[in-house]
Amino acid sequence: MEKKVRVRFAPSPTGFLHIGGLKMALFDYLITKKLGGKFVLRIEDTDQKRSVEGAVEGMINALDWTGMKYDEGAFEKSKVESQKLKVKVEDSKTYPGISEVGEFGPYIQSERLELYKQYAEQLVTEDKAYYCFCSSERLEELRNTQTENKQAPKYDRKCLELSKEEAETKIKNGEKYVIRFKIPEGKTKFKDSVYGEIEVGNGTLDDQVILKSDGFPTYHLAVVVDDCLMKISHVIRGAEWLPSTPKHILLYQAFDWEDMIPEFIHMPNMLNKDKKKLSKRRDSVSVEEFRQMGFPKEGILNYILLLGWNPKTEEEIFTLDEMVEKFDIAKINRSGGIFDLERLAWVSAQHIKKMSVDEIYSECLEFLEEKEFYKNATDERKSEDYLKKIISVEKDRLSKFTEVGESNQFFFSDIKFEKEILQWKENDEATTKENLEKSKVALEKIEEGDWMEENLEKTLLEVADKPARNATHSVAGGRGDLLFPLRAALTGAKKSPSPFQCAWVLGKTESIKRITDAIEKLK
């Protein structure tokens, strides 16, 4: 009987959602949608020392922001209530604002401790695991000796020599212990969807700890128990977990769960420019940071997709729906992609170009409201219609929502400049003044209702292209003579959008005023 497709994203709440974690979530999502399965969010919080308050809620919010909807697992409580889901819903015992939705809960590992203990003890009973009472000092000494002798660090099975009675006596006496999995003899073979057939001699594997002295499981036990009981069909995770996979296969076999072994898909890690794995200490790595930088969510998803997958075509820009449509597991890369902010900015720019002005407006407003030039602007220059004009002028040059208005602050405030900025090439002040007056006369004739970019361009180019008396320059030169001082008069800057765009955004009254002020500077 064919397994139902069930894929889980299982982050640890040790801080903000890492961009590498988002990459795993994206590939989880794409595989789920491509194969028509269920997407599960499980919280792996058994490492209590590293857990950060608010991290679970932050991760859920970050996933929600990306638009990748999951089907079951840990949800923000308020959203579950509003959705009125027709499935089992229970409030989390660990996180007050979280509800757990689905038939395979709890979806938070710290709420499953009795379950892990039960399975660990089962392995002890079946002589597939054993109690270990070795102190941290002895283990450290053992590691040091092995390192000096150029041996791979590995537990020496000292406690495996204890009889059942001796182990029980130590436990009754209150001695601290862990439970170690007893690696069987032989070889372990498995297939990874990215790296192919892999075979490992069991003699190279350590008797890993599966239950710690505080009653919490290690990753190895928890992930196998949870993936089996939650009927997970595909496990997508970083390539650093590839060496641990034989241990997990052996645990599946020890529990007689061989028919539940999932398909393993190990993803190459994202690297920084030094070709080292992205690090929280060295690099910008949290999804929240990129969100605050103003990158569009589909730009971020598109970019991290290309760091782990190649469409084998010239296509590079995909919406989330297009990613699902084009995705193929066979096209996942084996090597890690280098994370490059400039490349991310380029991909993001392509997505912003495809967005409507209304969409960009709704995304950029929160960033604009933090800018001093916006705070100091008049209400008229903060109006929705005015801002949307600015966005329509800037959208093809934007790579982030935070950039709206940054390069063109003259739209928001009155301008000050020296008259020298008005002069085009070798033109003198008299010629510059004459050309500004021509522009002013032409623009004054345009009615308010006709104050559109195309009308402004047509009118001004007709004036610029009309041969002047005693003209000694070409038509192209004539355009510069007219349009350069006009643009400077409107913006007070040497670089800006075209004078037609600037005049259209500023409006007739403000445009005429700025041109008049510039003429006055030249008198």
C-alpha positions in Angstrom: 0.0 0.0 0.0 1.4 3.4 -1.1 2.2 5.9 1.7 0.3 9.1 1.9 2.6 12.1 1.4 3.2 13.8 4.7 6.1 16.3 5.0 7.2 18.1 8.2 9.1 21.3 8.8 10.7 20.9 12.3 12.6 24.0 13.5 14.2 24.4 16.9 13.1 27.6 18.7 16.7 28.9 19.4 16.0 32.4 17.9 14.5 33.9 14.8 13.8 31.7 11.8 17.1 31.2 10.0 17.3 31.8 6.3 18.6 28.2 6.0 15.5 27.0 7.9 13.3 29.0 5.5 15.0 27.1 2.7 14.1 23.8 4.3 10.5 25.0 4.8 10.3 26.1 1.2 11.5 22.7 -0.1 9.1 20.9 2.4 6.3 23.1 1.0 7.1 22.5 -2.7 7.4 18.7 -2.3 4.1 18.6 -0.3 2.2 20.7 -2.9 3.8 18.9 -5.9 2.9 15.5 -4.6 -0.5 16.5 -3.1 0.2 15.8 0.5 0.0 17.4 4.0 2.5 19.9 5.3 3.2 19.7 9.1 4.9 22.2 11.5 6.5 20.4 14.4 8.5 22.3 17.1 11.7 20.5 18.2 12.4 22.2 21.5 14.1 19.4 23.5 17.3 21.5 23.8 15.9 23.6 26.6 19.1 25.4 27.3 19.2 27.0 23.8 15.4 27.7 23.5 14.6 31.4 23.3 11.4 33.0 24.6 9.1 34.1 21.8 11.0 32.1 19.1 8.1 29.7 18.4 5.7 32.6 17.9 8.3 34.4 15.7 8.8 31.4 13.5 5.1 30.9 13.0 4.7 34.6 12.1 7.6 34.4 9.7 6.1 31.3 7.9 2.7 33.0 7.8 4.3 36.1 6.2 5.9 34.0 3.4 2.5 32.7 2.3 3.5 29.0 2.8 0.5 27.6 4.5 0.8 24.4 6.5 -2.0 21.9 7.2 -1.4 20.8 10.8 0.9 21.3 13.7 1.6 24.4 15.9 -0.5 27.4 15.0 -1.0 30.9 16.5 -4.1 30.4 18.7 -6.0 33.5 17.6 -5.8 32.4 13.9 -7.0 28.9 14.7 -10.1 30.3 16.5 -10.9 32.5 13.6 -10.5 29.7 11.1 -12.8 27.3 13.0 -11.0 24.2 11.8 -12.9 21.0 11.8 -10.0 18.9 13.2 -8.7 18.1 16.6 -7.4 21.3 18.3 -5.7 21.5 21.7 -4.0 24.4 23.5 -0.3 24.0 23.9 0.8 23.2 27.5 4.1 24.9 26.9 3.3 28.0 24.9 0.2 29.9 26.0 -0.5 31.6 22.6 -0.2 28.4 20.5 -2.7 25.7 19.6 -1.9 22.3 18.2 -4.1 21.3 15.2 -4.3 17.7 13.9 -4.6 14.0 14.8 -1.0 13.3 15.4 -0.2 15.7 18.3 1.3 16.9 20.5 3.4 18.6 17.8 5.7 20.2 20.4 8.5 17.8 21.4 8.7 19.0 25.1 5.1 17.8 25.5 6.0 14.2 24.3 8.7 13.3 26.9 6.8 10.3 28.4 6.5 8.9 24.9 10.3 9.1 24.2 11.0 7.6 27.6 8.7 4.7 26.9 10.4 3.9 23.6 13.9 4.3 25.0 13.0 1.9 27.8 11.5 -0.5 25.3 14.9 -0.8 23.5 16.6 -1.4 26.9 14.2 -4.2 27.7 14.8 -5.7 24.2 18.6 -5.5 24.8 18.9 -3.0 21.9 20.0 -0.1 24.2 21.6 0.2 27.6 22.0 2.4 30.6 25.3 4.4 30.8 26.5 5.9 34.1 29.8 7.3 32.9 30.6 10.8 34.2 31.3 13.7 31.9 34.9 13.7 33.2 35.5 10.1 32.2 34.0 10.7 28.7 36.2 13.8 28.2 39.2 11.8 29.2 38.2 9.0 26.8 37.8 11.5 24.0 41.2 13.1 24.7 43.0 9.7 24.7 41.3 8.7 21.4 42.2 12.1 19.8 45.9 11.7 20.9 45.9 8.2 19.4 44.4 9.6 16.2 41.2 7.5 16.7 37.7 8.7 15.9 36.0 9.7 19.2 33.6 7.0 20.2 32.1 5.5 23.4 34.0 2.4 24.5 30.9 0.5 25.7 32.2 0.3 29.3 28.6 0.3 30.7 27.5 -2.4 28.4 29.5 -4.7 30.6 27.1 -4.0 33.5 24.6 -6.7 34.4 20.9 -5.9 34.5 21.1 -6.2 38.3 24.1 -3.8 38.6 22.4 -1.2 36.4 19.2 -1.4 38.5 21.1 -1.0 41.7 22.8 2.1 40.4 19.5 3.6 39.4 18.0 2.8 42.8 20.9 4.5 44.4 20.1 7.7 42.5 23.0 7.6 40.1 22.5 9.7 37.0 22.4 7.8 33.8 21.7 8.2 30.0 20.4 5.5 27.6 22.6 4.6 24.7 21.5 2.8 21.6 23.5 -0.4 21.0 24.7 -0.2 17.4 24.4 -3.7 15.9 27.1 -5.4 13.7 27.0 -5.2 10.0 26.4 -2.5 7.4 23.6 0.0 6.8 22.5 0.9 3.3 20.1 3.6 2.3 19.2 5.8 -0.7 19.2 9.6 -0.5 17.2 11.4 -3.2 20.1 13.9 -3.7 23.3 12.0 -2.9 22.2 8.6 -4.1 23.1 5.1 -2.6 25.1 5.3 0.6 26.5 2.4 2.6 28.2 2.7 6.0 29.9 0.1 8.1 28.1 0.0 11.5 31.5 -0.4 13.2 32.2 3.3 12.4 29.1 4.4 14.3 29.0 5.5 17.9 26.5 4.1 20.5 24.8 7.5 20.6 22.8 8.7 23.6 19.1 8.6 22.8 17.8 9.7 26.2 19.6 12.2 28.4 19.9 12.3 32.2 17.3 15.0 32.4 14.7 12.8 30.7 14.8 14.7 27.4 15.5 12.7 24.2 18.4 13.5 21.8 17.5 14.5 18.3 18.2 10.9 17.1 15.5 9.3 19.1 12.9 12.1 19.0 13.1 12.5 15.2 12.7 8.8 14.5 9.8 8.4 17.0 8.0 11.5 15.8 8.5 10.9 12.1 7.2 7.4 12.5 4.2 8.2 14.7 3.3 11.2 12.6 3.5 9.1 9.5 6.0 11.3 7.8 6.8 10.1 4.2 9.6 12.5 3.2 12.4 14.0 5.4 14.1 17.1 4.0 17.0 18.4 6.0 20.5 19.9 5.8 23.4 17.8 4.4 25.1 18.0 7.8 22.6 15.3 9.0 23.6 12.9 6.3 26.2 11.1 8.5 23.5 10.6 11.2 21.0 9.0 8.8 22.4 5.4 9.2 21.8 5.7 13.0 18.2 6.7 12.3 17.8 3.8 9.9 19.1 1.4 12.6 16.6 2.9 15.1 13.7 2.3 12.6 14.9 -1.3 12.3 15.2 -1.7 16.1 11.6 -0.7 16.5 10.5 -3.0 13.6 9.4 0.1 11.7 11.2 -0.6 8.5 8.1 -0.1 6.4 7.9 3.5 7.9 11.4 4.6 6.9 10.8 7.9 5.0 12.4 9.1 1.8 15.5 11.1 2.7 16.3 14.3 0.9 19.4 16.0 2.2 19.9 19.6 1.0 23.3 21.3 0.5 23.9 24.2 3.0 23.9 27.8 2.0 27.3 29.4 2.2 28.7 32.9 2.7 31.2 34.5 0.3 34.0 32.7 2.1 32.3 29.4 1.2 31.6 28.7 4.9 28.2 27.7 6.2 26.0 30.7 7.0 26.5 31.6 10.7 24.4 33.6 13.1 27.6 35.1 14.5 29.1 36.2 11.1 26.2 36.8 8.7 22.7 38.3 8.3 20.8 35.1 8.5 17.3 35.6 10.1 14.2 35.9 7.9 13.1 38.8 10.1 16.3 40.8 9.1 15.6 40.4 5.4 11.9 41.3 6.0 13.1 44.5 7.8 15.5 45.2 5.0 12.4 45.5 2.8 12.9 42.5 0.5 9.6 41.1 -1.0 8.8 37.7 0.3 8.5 36.0 -3.1 11.9 37.5 -4.0 13.5 35.9 -0.9 11.8 32.5 -1.6 12.7 32.7 -5.3 16.4 33.4 -4.5 16.8 30.6 -1.9 15.1 28.2 -4.3 17.8 28.9 -6.8 20.5 28.3 -4.1 19.4 24.7 -3.8 17.7 23.9 -7.1 18.3 24.4 -10.8 15.3 24.5 -13.3 17.7 23.4 -16.1 16.3 26.2 -18.2 17.0 29.9 -18.7 14.1 30.8 -16.4 15.0 32.3 -13.0 12.0 34.3 -11.8 9.1 32.4 -10.3 6.1 33.1 -8.2 5.3 30.7 -5.4 2.7 29.0 -7.5 5.1 28.7 -10.4 7.7 27.2 -8.1 5.3 24.4 -7.2 4.5 23.9 -10.9 8.1 23.7 -12.0 9.6 21.9 -9.0 11.3 18.5 -9.5 13.2 16.7 -6.7 15.7 15.4 -9.3 16.9 18.9 -10.0 18.1 19.6 -6.4 21.7 20.6 -6.4 24.4 18.6 -4.6 26.7 21.6 -3.9 25.9 24.5 -1.6 25.0 27.9 -3.1 26.8 31.1 -2.0 24.4 33.6 -0.5 24.9 36.9 -2.1 22.9 40.0 -1.1 23.5 41.7 -4.5 22.0 38.7 -6.3 19.1 38.6 -3.8 18.5 42.3 -4.6 18.4 41.6 -8.4 15.9 38.7 -8.0 13.8 40.9 -5.7 13.9 43.7 -8.2 12.4 41.4 -10.9 9.5 40.6 -8.5 8.8 44.2 -7.6 8.7 45.1 -11.4 5.8 42.5 -11.7 3.9 43.9 -8.8 1.1 46.5 -9.1 1.5 50.0 -7.7 -1.3 49.2 -5.2 0.7 46.1 -4.0 3.9 48.0 -3.6 2.1 50.9 -1.8 0.7 48.5 0.8 4.1 46.9 1.4 6.2 50.1 1.5 4.0 52.2 3.7 5.3 50.8 7.0 8.9 51.6 5.9 8.1 55.1 4.7 6.5 56.0 8.0 9.8 55.5 9.7 11.7 57.9 7.3 12.4 61.4 8.5 11.7 62.9 5.0 8.3 61.3 5.1 7.5 62.4 8.7 8.4 66.0 7.8 6.3 66.1 4.6 3.0 67.9 4.2 -0.2 65.9 4.4 -0.7 66.4 0.6 2.7 64.8 0.0 1.7 61.8 2.2 -1.6 61.2 0.4 -2.2 57.8 -1.2 -2.6 59.2 -4.7 0.6 61.2 -4.5 2.6 58.2 -3.1 1.3 55.9 -5.8 2.6 58.4 -8.4 6.0 58.2 -6.9 5.9 54.4 -6.8 4.9 54.2 -10.4 7.9 56.3 -11.3 10.3 54.4 -9.1 9.1 50.8 -9.3 11.4 49.7 -12.1 14.4 50.8 -10.1 13.4 49.3 -6.8 15.0 46.2 -5.3 13.5 46.6 -1.8 10.4 48.3 -0.4 12.6 50.4 1.9 14.0 52.2 -1.2 10.7 54.0 -2.0 11.4 57.8 -1.9 15.0 57.4 -0.7 16.7 58.6 -3.9 14.0 61.2 -4.7 13.4 63.0 -1.5 12.6 66.2 -3.4 9.1 64.7 -3.9 8.5 65.1 -0.2 10.2 68.4 0.7 11.0 71.9 -0.7 14.3 72.1 -2.4 17.4 74.2 -2.0 20.3 74.4 -4.5 22.9 76.6 -6.0 22.1 78.1 -9.5 25.2 76.4 -11.0 23.4 73.1 -10.9 20.9 74.4 -13.6 23.5 74.9 -16.3 23.9 72.4 -19.1 27.4 71.9 -20.4 28.8 75.2 -21.7 25.5 77.1 -21.6 25.6 80.5 -19.9 23.1 81.8 -17.4 21.1 83.7 -20.0 20.6 80.6 -22.2 19.7 78.5 -19.2 17.2 81.2 -18.1 15.7 81.4 -21.5 15.2 77.6 -21.7 13.5 77.5 -18.3 11.2 80.3 -19.4 10.3 78.3 -22.5 9.5 75.3 -20.3 7.4 77.4 -18.0 5.3 78.9 -20.8 4.7 75.5 -22.4 3.7 73.9 -19.1 1.4 76.8 -18.1 -0.7 76.1 -21.2 -1.5 72.5 -20.2 -4.8 72.2 -18.3 -4.8 70.5 -14.9 -7.0 67.7 -16.3 -4.4 67.0 -19.0 -1.4 67.0 -16.6 -0.3 63.5 -17.5 3.2 62.2 -18.1 2.7 61.5 -21.8 1.2 65.0 -22.4 4.1 66.6 -20.6 6.6 64.7 -22.6 5.0 65.4 -25.9 4.7 69.2 -25.2 8.2 69.6 -23.8 9.9 67.6 -26.6 8.1 69.7 -29.2 9.6 72.8 -27.6 13.0 71.2 -27.3 13.0 69.9 -30.9 11.9 73.3 -32.4 15.0 74.9 -34.0 16.0 78.0 -32.2 17.1 81.2 -34.1 20.8 81.1 -34.6 21.0 77.5 -33.3 24.5 76.1 -33.6 23.8 72.7 -32.0 22.0 69.5 -33.0 18.4 68.6 -32.0 19.8 66.2 -29.4 21.8 69.0 -27.9 18.6 71.1 -28.0 16.8 68.6 -25.8 19.6 68.7 -23.3 19.5 72.5 -23.3 15.8 72.5 -22.4 15.4 69.4 -20.3 18.5 69.4 -18.1 17.9 72.8 -16.4 14.2 71.8 -16.1 15.0 68.6 -14.3 17.4 70.4 -12.0 14.8 73.1 -11.3 12.2 70.5 -10.4 14.5 68.3 -8.3 17.5 70.3 -7.1 19.5 67.3 -8.1 21.8 66.2 -10.9 20.3 62.8 -11.1 16.6 62.0 -11.0 13.8 60.4 -13.0 12.9 62.2 -16.2 11.6 65.8 -16.0 8.2 64.6 -17.4 7.9 62.1 -14.6 9.0 64.6 -11.9 6.6 67.3 -13.2 3.7 64.8 -13.3 4.3 63.7 -9.7 4.8 67.2 -8.4 1.7 68.5 -10.1 1.2 71.7 -12.1 1.2 74.2 -9.3 4.3 72.9 -7.6 6.2 72.4 -10.9 5.5 76.0 -12.1 6.5 77.3 -8.6 9.8 75.4 -8.7 10.6 76.6 -12.3 9.8 80.2 -11.3 12.1 79.9 -8.3 14.9 78.7 -10.5 14.4 81.5 -13.0 14.6 84.0 -10.1 18.0 82.5 -9.1 19.3 83.4 -12.6 18.2 87.0 -12.7 
